[in-house]
């Protein structure tokens, strides 16, 4: 009986200890962001490795439609 309790205690300690390890710095990706104000600029950035992370369309003060592209890429 004592042997079983000791074995279960050791197994649980190893199991729980393995789940508590810290994450390594390289496991998380750090991003840099930049804005593009038209589709031509956004497409040029995509060709350079940027990813579209967000998009918004609005009308400016004189009634002209405008667009903003939020671009991101992994920090180098």
C-alpha positions in Angstrom: 0.0 0.0 0.0 2.8 2.4 0.9 4.5 1.5 -2.4 1.4 2.4 -4.4 0.9 5.7 -2.7 4.6 6.6 -3.2 4.4 5.6 -6.9 1.2 7.6 -7.4 2.8 10.6 -5.7 5.9 10.4 -7.9 3.8 10.0 -11.1 1.6 13.0 -10.3 4.6 15.1 -9.4 6.3 14.4 -12.7 3.0 14.8 -14.7 2.1 18.2 -13.1 5.7 19.5 -13.2 5.9 18.9 -16.9 2.7 21.0 -17.5 4.1 24.0 -15.6 7.1 24.7 -17.8 7.6 28.3 -19.0 7.2 29.3 -22.6 10.3 30.1 -24.6 10.7 33.6 -26.0 10.8 32.3 -29.6 7.4 30.7 -29.2 5.6 34.1 -29.5 5.7 36.1 -32.6 6.2 39.9 -32.2 4.5 42.0 -35.0 5.2 45.4 -36.5 2.2 47.3 -37.9 1.9 50.0 -40.6 -1.0 51.8 -42.3 -1.6 51.9 -46.1 -4.1 54.5 -47.4 -5.0 52.9 -50.8 -5.1 49.6 -52.5 -2.0 50.3 -54.6 0.1 50.9 -51.5 -1.4 47.9 -49.8 -0.6 45.6 -52.7 3.0 46.9 -52.8 3.4 46.1 -49.2 1.9 42.6 -49.7 4.6 42.0 -52.3 7.2 42.8 -49.6 5.7 40.3 -47.2 3.2 42.3 -45.3 -0.2 40.8 -44.3 -3.5 42.7 -44.3 -4.6 42.7 -40.6 -7.5 45.1 -40.8 -9.5 47.3 -43.3 -11.8 50.2 -42.9 -13.7 52.3 -45.3 -15.1 55.8 -44.6 -16.2 59.0 -46.2 -14.0 62.1 -45.6 -15.1 65.6 -44.9 -15.8 66.5 -48.5 -17.7 63.3 -49.2 -14.9 61.3 -50.9 -14.7 57.6 -50.1 -11.5 56.6 -48.3 -9.9 53.4 -47.2 -7.3 52.4 -44.6 -5.4 49.1 -44.5 -3.7 48.0 -41.4 -0.8 45.8 -42.4 1.4 43.6 -40.2 4.5 41.4 -40.5 6.7 39.6 -38.1 9.5 41.8 -36.6 12.8 41.2 -38.2 
